[in-house]
């Protein structure tokens, strides 16, 4: 007999093979999705730092980037981060100053901030020499809430340029260079 199509057994074997392939590839697809989500969040922050530096230089002004609450820089790194002109360098959004850009961190993001006081970054000519300086500082971004391979350590050098550290330990956790040696970064905020 000459029939077209599949027998029930052939169909069941094909479905079983498809289920095995899908079952083994799903964890890898989930890991890829997590990594891509972290990559996008890291790039949002790097773009914000680049925009801050350019805004200070092009506007010939001082700009501040910080988590902002009630027009003041705050310690809560999960608040909306605002980049604003800060002509008197007081870390307060005054009436004559304007917001240039806003970034809301992902809800699951954690941070490590290494300077004392409120987390903020300043860009601009603070000495009157037309030198657009940054504030040497750094922080660790854990976009998925874990200090793992999706976390990044970022520093802002004195010229206001953001640098992404790629050094990691054997568990793929990010390292930061401090006190003349590499140390494990942290995400505790």
Protein Blocks (a to p, Z undefined) as FASTA:
>chain_A
ZZedddfklmmmmmmmmmmmmmmmmmmmmmmmmmmmmmmmmmmmmmmmmmmmmmmmmnop
addddddeehiacfblkbccdddddfkonopacfkbccfbdcdddfkbccddfbecjddd
dedjfkonopacdddddddddfkopacfkbccddddfkopacddfbdcfkopacddeehi
acddddfZZ
